Amino acid sequence: MLDFAFDSASRHAARLRVVHGWTLPPYSYGGDLMPGLGHEPARRAGCELSVVLRPWREKFLAVAFGAQITVGGAGPHLIDASRDAALEVVGRRIRRSATGTHIGPVTQALLHHAAAPVAVVPHV
């Protein structure tokens, strides 16, 4: 999926925005992390995203991109991001099912509510 997104941005000389959603750990309460924990989970998510993006950053040197880390379900954040996007790229798991192709709730939400075209790319 990231290869498709970076390649598409490269071919169209477009800026890429990577949106990564994560949920608060189960020991959080009221939207705040437990005292003493600070912003460690957000920092860790940012570090992990940086590691994941490194190969594509090195492969597509000419692509300008930014990373956005959001808390909560990915669907609403991606729908919001589609308002100023030329293309939304979302991945889907490859499921070995006897009947049809299955998509998850995030892809379903994007296909119904995104303001931009959506490319659904299966994970390899």
N, C-alpha and C positions, 0 to 999 in steps of 0.2 A: 504494500500500500504506500509506504513512504517513498519507495523507488518511483512509483507511478506519479505521486504528487510532485516530487522534486523534478522528475523528467518533464512533466507537463509545464511546470513553472519555468524551467530552462528553455523549452521550445517556444514559449510565448513571452519570454523576457518579463515575467511577472514576479511580483513579490509573493512569497509563500508565508502563510501564517499557520503554525502548527498549534492546535488546541488539544491540550491534554487534561482530562478530567480525573479527579480522584475524590474519594470519600474520606471523611474524617474517621480516625480510628475508633473502634468500639468503646474505648475508655474516655472518649470526649463527652462533654455534656453541655447542653444549652448553646451549641455552636462555638463554645470556647474550649480550648484544649486544657487539660488538667494543669493546675499550677505547677511550675517548675519545668514543664515540658517545652514551653515557649513555642517557637515557630519551627521546631525540628522536623516535623512531618512535611511541611511545605518545602523546607530546604532540601530534604532528602528526595522528594518528588522532583524538584528542579534538577538535582544532580543526576538522578536516574534518567530523566528525559534528555539531559545533555549527553550522557553516555550513549543512549539509543540513537540520537541524531548525528553523532560524530562521523560515522562512515559516509552518510549522505552529504554532510557538510564538506567533507574532504573530496568526495566524488564530484559534487556540483558546486565548484568554487564560485561560479558566476551568479548563483541564485542567492538573492537577498531574502532572508527569512527572519521571522521572529517567532518565539515560542510563548504561548499563553497557558498558564496553569490555572485551572479553575477547580473550585470545590463544589461537589454535587454531581448530579447526573449529567452525562455528556450531551444528551439530546437537546435540552433547552439552550445550552451554551453554543452548540453547533448551529442551531436554527438562528440564533441571534447573530452569529458570525457570518451567516449566509447573506445577510442584508447588504454587505459591501464586498462580496466575493464574486469572482467570475465563474468559479467552479468549486464545489465541495467534494472532497475525496474522503470516503469512509471505507474501512475494511469490514470484511465479514469472515467469520470462520467457515471453513469448508466442513460441511456436515455430510456424512455418508448415510443418507436416508433413502429409503425405497421410494418415497414419493416427493417429488419436487424439490425446489430450492428453498431454503429457509433463511430468513434474515432476522436479525435481532431487533429489539425495541428501538435502539438508537437509529439504525438504518431506516426502520419503518417510519419513525418520526420525521427524519430528514426527507424521505421521499414524499411525504404528505405535506410538509410545512416549510421546506427550505425555499428561500427567495432566489436561489441560484440553481443551476443544473447540478445534479449529484452523480458522481462516479462511484459505483460500488465495486471495490476491488477485493477479490478473495485473497485471504492470507495463504501464502505458499508454505 
